[in-house]
Amino acid sequence: LRDALSKARRALSGGGPLAVLSGAGMSAESGVPTFRDAQTGLWERYDPTELATPEAWRHDRDRVWAWYRWREHLVSTAPPNAGHTAVARAERHRQVVVVTQNVDDLHERAGSTVVHHVHGSLFAHRCDTCGEPMHPGPPSAAPTDHLEPPRCPRGDGWARPDVVWFGEMLPSAAWEASVSAVTGASAVVVVGTSGLVHPAASLPTLAAETGIPVIEVNPGPSGLGREVDVHLRAPAGRVLPDLLAD
Ligand code: APR
């Protein structure tokens, strides 16, 4: 790992803008389960990739709403880890743009000032019919697997999480800002993503095709391949402080 780390630090030594692309693995050391981890407790029998779908919302709205409120509660009690802090601290000596697939707010709570959420945010809600923002208040800590969402005051819609479900369009402003962050970077660091879900998974390839060095931080294998110049096989919280230190 030491050789890979010095090679990765050389790739970052350009000093120009840095783009950090993060997935669920970035928040794993904060105690937030990744999407492909086995779920625990109340949710162990549900596959998140089945709950995060428009079909699940149509057929089982109260369960989906309960699940997202539970994650909102879980995330709001989870501390940013050393990886989030290292990314935030890097802003002291270079421009850093975070592009995250995560719907948590741990990058912001660690101090990062430019964060694009390409899959939306747990803390934003909107009417599933008219699209108006809705404010359901803080989630309850009591675990429950059924919860009726608030009705929209403007008609017959319901509050839904303002996150991107499978098959849904990504928020265009966040996506466009992410593409320009990647193509304008002097280096890209991809952290904690299986690289399976598009179009987010295509950003590292876009960087590689633009001749920008790509460093991957992931203890395990991922769907990323030749577009990666250096793969640091270690957890984000352990290696990002060394990788991003001034
Ligand atoms: N540090 C870095 N990476 C880690 C760590 C860690 N401590 N722990 C696990 N990982 C890696 C895993 O090896 C895995 O490759 O994080 C990755 C998590 O992959 P996923 O659970 O698939 O999460 P992600 O890639 O963000 O999923 C993409 O799919 O479910 C949808 O919309 C959802 O944004 C999500 C998207």
Boltz pocket constraint, residues with backbone or C-beta under 6 A from the ligand:
constraints:
  - pocket:
      binder: B
      contacts: [[A, 22], [A, 23], [A, 24], [A, 25], [A, 26], [A, 28], [A, 29], [A, 34], [A, 35], [A, 36], [A, 37], [A, 48], [A, 49], [A, 52], [A, 101], [A, 102], [A, 119], [A, 164], [A, 191], [A, 192], [A, 193], [A, 194], [A, 195], [A, 196], [A, 197], [A, 217], [A, 218], [A, 219], [A, 220], [A, 221], [A, 222], [A, 234], [A, 235], [A, 236], [A, 237]]
      max_distance: 6.0
